[in-house]
Amino acid sequence: SLPGVKKALGKYGPADVEDTTGATTDSKDDDDIDLFGSDDEEESEEAKKLREERLAQYESKKSKKPAVVAKSSILLDVKPWDDETDMAKLEECVRSIQADGLVWGSSKLVPVGYGIKKLQIQCVVEDDKVGTDMLEERITAFEDYVQSMDVAAFNKI
């Protein structure tokens, strides 16, 4: 306890504020309330049955949804050895690569310089089935026509 005389709160601050500083309230013991749930209590049979039914419904609904297939759109630059390379044959070789999850798109010849043109070709791949490493390996296998291959653009669909 502090020495001095206790004064009303209204004398120190606004008069319409209720003085709760010295008031003692009867607080009940809160130990009997378990806010987070107790593991000691057993789950009733009805609650178990309901939970199992809902889990079964969720699993059946989940299994009916089609799985989303991740796809990517890739723009490849295929560079020939020189200006005498047959670009029609080079494109034919590249398009001859077939794989599950690989679809070839449009292509065009882009001038590089000194009369040399590179083949720019579009493809759509399924990410789980076809990778850029596999494409590069198969395209550069045509050593008579292809000097190198680069990925110009890679976009997720």
C-alpha positions in Angstrom: 0.0 0.0 0.0 1.2 3.5 -0.7 1.0 6.4 1.7 -1.5 9.1 0.9 -5.2 9.7 0.5 -7.1 7.9 -2.3 -9.0 10.4 -4.5 -11.7 9.7 -7.1 -10.5 9.2 -10.7 -12.8 12.0 -11.8 -10.5 14.5 -10.0 -7.5 13.6 -12.2 -9.1 13.0 -15.6 -12.5 13.3 -17.3 -15.4 13.2 -14.9 -17.5 10.8 -17.0 -14.9 7.9 -16.7 -15.8 5.1 -14.4 -13.2 4.3 -11.7 -12.2 0.6 -12.1 -8.6 0.9 -10.8 -9.3 0.0 -7.1 -12.3 -2.1 -7.7 -11.9 -5.7 -6.8 -14.0 -8.1 -8.8 -14.9 -11.6 -7.9 -13.1 -13.7 -10.5 -14.0 -17.3 -11.0 -11.4 -19.9 -11.3 -10.9 -20.4 -15.1 -9.1 -23.7 -14.8 -12.3 -25.7 -15.5 -12.6 -24.3 -19.1 -10.3 -26.1 -21.6 -10.0 -23.6 -24.5 -7.9 -25.8 -26.7 -9.7 -29.1 -26.3 -8.3 -32.0 -24.3 -7.0 -35.2 -25.7 -8.1 -37.0 -22.6 -11.8 -37.0 -23.7 -12.9 -39.8 -26.1 -14.6 -39.0 -29.3 -18.2 -40.2 -29.4 -19.1 -43.0 -31.8 -21.5 -40.7 -33.6 -18.8 -38.0 -34.2 -16.4 -40.7 -35.4 -19.0 -42.0 -37.9 -19.8 -38.5 -39.2 -16.1 -37.7 -39.6 -15.4 -40.9 -41.5 -18.4 -40.2 -43.8 -17.2 -36.7 -44.6 -13.6 -38.0 -45.3 -15.1 -40.6 -47.7 -17.2 -37.9 -49.5 -14.1 -35.6 -49.8 -11.9 -38.4 -51.2 -14.6 -39.4 -53.8 -15.0 -35.8 -54.8 -11.3 -35.3 -55.0 -10.8 -38.4 -57.2 -13.4 -37.3 -59.7 -11.5 -34.0 -60.5 -9.2 -34.2 -63.5 -5.5 -33.7 -62.7 -4.1 -30.4 -64.0 -1.3 -31.1 -66.5 1.5 -28.5 -66.3 2.4 -27.4 -69.8 5.0 -25.0 -71.2 5.4 -23.1 -74.4 9.0 -23.0 -75.7 10.5 -21.0 -78.5 13.7 -22.6 -79.8 16.5 -21.0 -81.9 18.2 -23.7 -84.0 21.4 -22.4 -85.6 22.9 -24.0 -88.7 26.6 -24.4 -89.5 26.7 -21.9 -92.4 24.7 -20.2 -95.1 24.8 -23.3 -97.3 22.9 -25.5 -94.9 19.6 -26.7 -96.3 17.1 -25.0 -93.8 14.1 -27.0 -95.2 15.9 -30.2 -94.3 17.0 -28.8 -90.9 13.3 -28.0 -90.1 12.2 -31.4 -91.3 14.8 -33.0 -89.0 13.7 -31.0 -86.0 10.0 -31.7 -86.6 10.8 -35.4 -87.0 11.4 -35.5 -83.2 8.3 -37.1 -81.7 7.6 -37.6 -78.0 4.6 -38.1 -75.8 3.6 -34.6 -74.6 5.4 -32.7 -77.4 3.5 -30.7 -80.0 5.4 -28.7 -82.7 4.0 -25.3 -83.7 4.8 -22.6 -86.1 8.3 -21.8 -87.4 10.2 -19.1 -89.3 13.6 -18.3 -90.5 15.3 -15.3 -88.9 18.3 -13.6 -90.4 21.4 -13.7 -88.2 24.0 -12.1 -90.5 26.2 -12.7 -93.5 23.3 -14.5 -95.2 22.9 -17.0 -92.4 19.4 -17.6 -91.1 18.4 -19.5 -87.9 15.3 -21.6 -87.5 12.9 -20.2 -84.8 10.4 -22.9 -83.9 7.6 -23.0 -81.3 6.6 -26.1 -79.4 4.3 -27.0 -76.5 5.4 -29.6 -74.0 4.0 -31.3 -71.0 6.5 -30.6 -68.2 6.4 -34.0 -66.6 7.1 -35.8 -69.9 9.4 -33.6 -72.0 12.3 -31.4 -70.8 14.5 -28.8 -72.6 17.5 -31.0 -72.0 15.9 -33.9 -73.9 14.9 -31.5 -76.8 18.4 -30.0 -77.0 20.0 -33.5 -77.0 17.8 -34.7 -79.8 18.0 -31.6 -81.9 21.8 -31.3 -81.7 22.1 -35.0 -82.7 21.5 -33.8 -86.3 25.2 -32.8 -86.5 25.2 -32.3 -90.3 22.6 -29.5 -90.1 22.6 -28.1 -86.5 25.5 -26.2 -84.9 23.6 -25.3 -81.7 20.3 -24.8 -80.1 19.1 -22.2 -77.6 15.8 -21.6 -75.7 14.7 -18.2 -76.8 11.5 -18.1 -74.6 10.0 -20.4 -72.0 6.5 -19.7 -70.8 4.3 -21.8 -68.4 0.8 -22.3 -69.7 
